[in-house]
Amino acid sequence: MNANLKGFHNNAMDMMLAAGGRYPPGTIFPNHAYVGSGFEVTQTPKKGLRLVDLSAEGPFALAGLIEGDVVTRVAGERWKSYGDFYDGLHKAAGSEMFQVEFYRNGDKQEVTVARAYRAEESSPEFAAEPFHTPAGPQTVIVESEMSIADELAKFAKLRDSGVISADEFEAQKARLLSAE
């Protein structure tokens, strides 16, 4: 199995961006360590996550990891599933340095990585041109595929897995309930 996760860079936080969401300005991510790489699942030379789209300024690259290395353990957590990998990133957030076990050219190696977090989110960029609507009457139909209960359950799951904080969950809950 070789499921490509390009675009799923850095850690679980990108899943919200991939779904079309944005983080509010000032958002920080202290729950998981940032590593500066995308991944793809591989079974060779060992079951793990092959590094792709490695950021030259990211913590993995600065520690000496290169594209193509296969990560099998992060902060003591052996990779058996994505949950294990994210558990490792969560554990890595608790110390200033953490160990990463990986394979390069079939050889098992280990490196110490300096913990880093994603940068604080800044205000989103907006186009310089103002938005223009066409002349004439407009009909806008908004259909929600998810009920408010489904959306709350989705945010509760993100909170329970450490992707968002309890405060972020409460803010989303208030937003959803006020839109009723």
Sequence and secondary structure as in RCSB ss.txt:
>XXXX:A:sequence
MNANLKGFHNNAMDMMLAAGGRYPPGTIFPNHAYVGSGFEVTQTPKKGLRLVDLSAEGPFALAGLIEGDVVTRVA
GERWKSYGDFYDGLHKAAGSEMFQVEFYRNGDKQEVTVARAYRAEESSPEFAAEPFHTPAGPQTVIVESEMSIAD
ELAKFAKLRDSGVISADEFEAQKARLLSAE
>XXXX:A:secstr
   EETT  SSTTHHHHHTT    TT    SS     EEEEE SSSSEEEEES  TTSHHHHTT  TT EEEEET
TEE SSHHHHHHHHHHHTTSSEEEEEEEETTEEEEEEEE             SS     SS        SS HHH
HHHHHHHHHHTTSS HHHHHHHHHHHHHT 
